[in-house]
Amino acid sequence: MSDQNFIERNSTKITDILLEVQERTIAELYALKGSKSAEEFIRLIEGLDVKAIVNAKAVNAIGTFQISHTGMLESIEGFATIPEATIQALANFNAESLLSHIDNMSVIIKKEVLKGAISGVGVADILKAVRGQGSLSDRQLRTLITTAMNEYSRSVTKVMMDQMPKETLYVYIGALDEKTRKDCLDMMSAGKSTLAEIPTLTRLGESVLTSGGGYNCRHKWEISVQDKFGHDPKKAQEMLDKLERDRLAREQSG
C-alpha cells in the first residue's frame, strides 16, 4: 500500500502551492485595474491568457505531483511485471486530471475577477468566491489530490492482479479507525478473496479495485501474503458489529 503519510505530505504541499497561486493570481490581476473603469478593465482581462498565467505559477505543484508517483511506486508491493510504458501511461493520465483541474481554476479566477471589478468588491471577497466553487477550497483540493494519488496506487496494483492466476487470493488493507467507511469494513472483514469474488463483497462492485471506498479512501485490495500489514478482518468485524448495535440502539430510543 502506498505510504499514507507520504501521500498526506505531498497532498498538503501541493494544496498549499495551489492556494498561494489563487491568491497571487487574483491580487496581480486585480492590481491591473488601477484607475481603469470597469469597462476598460473587462476588455483588458478578456485579452489575457489567464490559463497560461496560472499554469506558470502552478509549475511547482504540477512537478511535485508528477514526482510523487515515483515515491508511491516504491511502496507498492510488486507481484507481477508491468511494462514501464504502462506505468508511465497511468501516471500521465493521473497528472492530466490535476492539469484539467488547474485549467478550471484559471477559468473561475478570471470569471470572479471580472465580476469583482464590475461589482466593486475587493480581493478578499473575490478569493472567497473562487474557493467557494469548483472544488478549490483547502479541504477540497486536499481531497482531490489525495484521492488521485491513492487511485494511481490501486490502478498499478489492478494491472498486476489482471496478470495473476484466477485462484490468487487478495486482502483489503488499510487503516481501521473512526474514519473507516462501512463499505471498507465489509471488505476487510471478508478476509481473503479472489479477484472474481471481490465485486460481490460490496455494493460498489468492481469500482473498488481502483476507487476503493470513494473520496479520501485509504484502503486497497492487495495480494495476500503472510502477516500482511494493515489487514485485520477480526477487528473490522468487531467494528461492523458495533455499528449494528449502535444502529439498533438508535432505533429503539427513537
N, C-alpha and C positions, 0 to 999 in steps of 0.2 A: 504494500500500500504506500502511495506517495506520502511522504512525511507531512502531516497536517501543520506542524509548526513552521516548516519551510514554506508551505502554501500561504499560511497566515501572514508570515513576514513579508513575502513578496506581494501579496494582495494589499497589505497596508501601505507598502512603499509605492506601488503603482497608483493606488487610490489617492494618496497624498499629492502625488505629482499632478494627477488629473484635476484635483480640486484647485491646486495652485494655477493650473493652466486656465481654468474657468475664471478665476479672479483676475489674473493678469490680462487675459484677452478682453474681458469686459471693461476693465479700467482703461486699457490702451485705446480701445475703440471709442469709448465714451469721451476720452480726452481729445479726440479729433474734432469733437463738436465745437469746442471753443465758443466763439460768439456767433457761430452759424445759426441760421434759422432752422427749424425742424425740417422744412422742405429741402434746404441745401444739404443738410446732414444726411437725409434719406438718400439723396442722389449720390453722395459720396460713398456711403456704406454699401449701396447697391453695387457699386463698381469694384468693391474689394473682394478678393478671393479669401474669404474667412476660413474655408476648409484648409487651405494651404497654410494660413497663419496658425491655426490650431494644431495641425499635424506637425509643424515645425517646432512648436512649443512642447508637444507631447512626445517628442522623439525618445526621450529617456524612459518614459513609461512603456512605449512600444518595445524598446530594446530590452528592458528588464523582463517584460512578459515573454518575449521570444527566448531569451537566455534561460528563463526559469524552466522551460521544457527539458533542457538537458539535465538540470538538477532533479527534476521529477523522475526522469528515466533511471537515474542511479538508484532510486529507492523502490522501483517497480520490480517485483520478482519475475525473473525471466525463466520461462519453462518451454519456450518454443522460439524458433528463429524467425525474425521479422526483417525483411529487406530494409536497408537504410532509406531507400526511396519512399517506402510506405510510412516509416516513422516520420520522415520529413513532411510528407503529404498531410499527415494527421496534425502535425504542429502548425503547418501553414494554414490549414482550414481553421484551426483554433484561433490563430492570430488574426485571420480575416474577420472573425466575429468582433474582436476588440476594435479593429480598424473601422469597421462599419459603425460601431457604437460611437467612436470618436467623431466620425463624419456627421452622425446625427446630432452630436453635441454641438458641433460648429453651426449647424442649421438653426438649432434652438437659440444659441447665443446671439446669432445675427438677428433673428426674429425679435428676441426680447430687448436687444439694444435699440432696435428701430422703434419698438413700442414704447420703450422708456423715453426716447427722445421726443416722441410725439406727445406723450402724457406729462413729461417733465419730471419723472421720478429719478432718483439718484442711483448710483452704482450698487449700493447695498440692496435696494429693492429689486434691481434687475438680477443680481446674483441669486436672491431668494427665489425669484420667479423661475430662473433656469434650473435650480436644484429641486424645484417642485414638480418637475416633469421629466419624461424621457429616461427614468432610472439614473438620474445624475446627482442624487444626494450621496453623502458619505456612505451611509448604510447600503444603499442600492448598488453603488459601484463596487463595494467590497463583495457583496453577494454575487454580482455578475462575474467578477474576476475569480473568486474562489470556486464558484461553480464550474467555470470554464476549465480551470486547472484540474479539478477532480474528474471532469468528463474526459479530458485528454488521457489521464491515467487509466480510466476504465476502458477507453477505446483501444489503447495499446494492449491491455490485457485481453479484451474481447477478440482481437485479431489472433492472439496466441491460442485462445480457447478454441477457435474455429479449426485449428490445425491438429488438435488433440483427439485421441480415440474417444468414441461415444461414451465409454464407460468411465472416463476420467471424472473424479469427484472434486467438487468445489465447495468452499465455505464462504459465508458472508462475514466480512471482518470490519472492524472499526470501533469507534467509541460507544460505550454504554453509559449513558448518564441521562439527566433530566431533559436534554435536548433531543434525545433519540426518538424518532418517529415510530409509531406503532407498526407501520409497514416494514421498517427496518428491523424492529424487534421480531416480527413474524418470520422474516427471512433468516435472521441469525439463530432463532430458536429451532429452525428446521434442521440444523446440523448439515451433514454432508449431502450434496445433491449433484446430479449430473446436469449438463448443460440443457438437456431437454426438459428436465424437471423444474428448473429454476422459474420459468414464466408461470408455472401452475401454483407457485407458492404465494403469490401476491396479486392483488387486483391491478397492479401496474404492468403486468405482463413482461414482454421482452425488453421494454424500455429500461428496466432496472439494470441491465447489463452495461449500459452507457450513461444513464442518468441517475442511477441509484434511487434514493427516495425522493429526489427533487432538488430544488434550490438549496444550496449550502450543505448538501448531504456529505457526510464524512466517511461513508461506507462504500464497499465494493465487493463483488464476488471475486474470489481469488482461489487458485489451485490449493487443494487440501494437502498439507504436509504436517508432520508431527509437530506438536507444540506451536501451532500457528498463532502468531501474535494477534491480539485483538479479536479472537473468536471465542465466545463464551456462551454457548447455547443454553446452558443451565441458568445463568444469570438473566439472559434475555427472556426465558420463560417465566422466571420469577417476577420480572418487571411487567410482563404481559398479565400475569395473574393479579398483580397489584392494580393494574389499570382496570381490570374487570371488576375487582372488589370495590374500587372507588366508584365505578360507574353504577354498580348495583346500590351502593350506599346513597348516592345522589338521587337515584330513582325512588328509593324508599323514603328519604327525607322530604322529597317533593310531594 
